[in-house]
Amino acid sequence: MKISEFISLLTEHQGKSLLFEYAPGMLVGSNYHITEVKHVTIDAVDCGAGTDFWKETIIQLWENPGEIGKPEYMSAYKALGILKKVERIKPYEMDTIVKMEYGNTMFHTAQLHITDFEIKESKLIIKLAVNPTDCKAKEACGVLENNAQETSSCAPGSGCC
């Protein structure tokens, strides 16, 4: 989901509580805060010497230990207010992919992609998932479709790594 789509979703559902599902059936605690919004530029070289460049918006979620058991979640309205305040300081590139950065004692800190959302009563539930790592240079590295590699791949002089 792009940041423009996320902001539109929040705008459309301002009166709802904003929940994040970081794994099936696992919700970020109601004590979460939006602690940082990152405008990130990635300038990368893959293992096949291919280059790539893109930008992302990363919203960091943090559970405040002093507010465990808080009865209400942040509203979409409040989250939208935070994002608009950030935009006044550092404008968004509206076509960037938005990710949520989150972790707790039972879940490693990760940058999670928005895969879907659900409206349930007075709740806007944002569905998150980890995207696995992948080889972007499969052909150059001899990676087969079923993820098995040929024995000669990634050997010195093979053109991979």
N, C-alpha and C positions, 0 to 999 in steps of 0.2 A: 504494500500500500504506500502511496506517495504521501508526503506531508500535507499536500493540498487536500487530498481525499480524507485524511485523518482529521484535519481541521474542519472540513465540511461535515463529517460525521458527528463531531462534537457539537458543532453549531446546530445541527438538526435535532440533537437529543440533549440539549442543555439542561433540561429538567430531570434527567436521569442520573442515578449513581453510576460512577465509572469504575468498573472492575476489570482486572486483567487475569486471564487464565494462562499460567505459564507452562502448564502440562495438563493433560486431561484430568479434570476434576480438582485441580490444584490452583487455588486463587492466591494472588498477592494479598497480603493482609490488609485489613481496613485501615491500618495505621501507616499506610504508605504515603510518601511525599514525592513530588517531582523535584529532584535535587539538582539536576543539571540538564541542559539541552546543548548538545554538541553539533556543530556544523563541521563535518569531517570530509576531507579530501583524500581519496585513495589513489595513489600513483604506483602501480604494481608491475612486476615482471614475474611471469609464471615459469614453471620448470622447463618449458619448451622455448624459453627466451621471448615469448610473446608479451607485449606490453598492453596495459589497460589503464584507464583513468575514469573515475566516477566520484560522485559526491553522495553523502548520506546524511540524514538527520538522526541523531541518537538521543533518545529521551531516557534519562536515568531515573529509575524508581528505587526508593529506599524505604524500608520499614523502620519506623522510629520505635526503638525498644521501650521508650517511656510512654507509648500510647497503645501497648498491646491490649486487645479486647475493646478497642474503640468501637462504639456501636454503629457508626455510619461511615460509609465510604466517601471519598471525595466526589463531588458532583462533576459532570461533564462541563458545566458552566465554569466552575473554579479552574479546572484543567485548561479550558479554553482561555481564561483570563491570564493564566501563567504563560501559555504559549504566545498570546498576543503581546504580553509585556516583553518577552524575549525578542519577538519580531521587531519591536520598536528599537531595541538596542542593537540587534544583529539580525537583519532581514533574512528570511528563508529563501532558498532556491526551491520554489514550490514543486518542482518535478523530481526532487530527491526522494529516494526510498526512506521511509521512517522505520526505525528499529527501537525496541525497548531494551535497555540494559538493566538487568535484574539478577539478583542472587540472594539466597538466604542460607541458613544453617543446613538445610536439607537439599539445596539445589545450587550447583556451581554458578558463579556469576557468568552470564552469557549475554550476548546481543541477540535478541529474539525478534524474529520477523512476525509481522501481523499476517495471519493466514485467513482470518475471518472475523466476524462479529456476530453477536446474537442479542436480540432485544428480549428480555424476560421480565415482565411486569414493569417495574420502575427502574430497571437496571440495563445499562449498556455494557455488555461483556465483550471485551476485546480478547480474541483467541490468539495466542502466541505459540511459536515453535522454534526450535533450534534448526537451522539448516546445516546439514553435515558438510564437512569439507569435501572438496572434489578436485580432481586433476583437470585443469583447463586445457592441457596439451596432450590429451589422450592419444591422438594420432601420432604426434611427434615422439611420444614416449612408449608407443607400442602397447598401450593399455587396451585390453579387449573389452567388449561391451559388458561381459559378466564380471568385470573388475579383476579378472585374472590377468597377470602380465606375462608376456613372452620372456623367456629366460635371458634374451639379449638386451632387453630394455634397461635403460638407465645405467648401462655399462659405460666406462670411459670411452669417449669418442662416439657414443651413440646419438649425440645431439640432444639428449635429455639431461638436464642438470649439468 
